[in-house]
Amino acid sequence: MDLKRFFKDLNEENVDHVFDTEEKCLKLLADDKWKDGYVCKKCGNTNYCSGRTPYSRRCTRCKYEESAKANTVFHRCKVSLPLAFNISFNICSNPQVSTYKLSDKFNIRQMTCWRFKKNIMQCLDDNDSLPSETKKEIKRKLK
């Protein structure tokens, strides 16, 4: 998942408007996750129907249901999706932002910010979106 692509052409003022509801965030995740088509993780089937939760997909063969958040950086996220997207925007805009600063800004626990930032940085690292010097600096701070 290329997080930087989600935040292209956004700034601090309009990021709240773009990611203001859980439904908008789920739609964005689902569209990105299955842009090349759906393939069941269990059996490989490509046919699906709507799942029980919004924007989830259910395999028509084995009945395995997968949410839009599953196997993404937002999987098992402890905060709401709009807040998670806002935090992600802040981290992608400034990878050296302190988790203490994020904690104060969004009024959530610092450890929650630290864990989420660690996941975001891993995602960015996997996509080579950051210069190697910045990656080394952030890894050193997160350890």
Buried (B, 14 or more C-beta within 10 A) or exposed (E): BEBBEBBEEBEEEEBEEBBEEEEBBBBBBBEBBBEEEBEBEEEEBEEBEEBEEEBBBBBEEEEBBBBBBBEBBBEEBEBEBBBBBBBBBBBBBEBEBBBEEBBEBBEBEBEBBBBBBBBBBEBBBEEEBBEEEBBEBBEEEEE
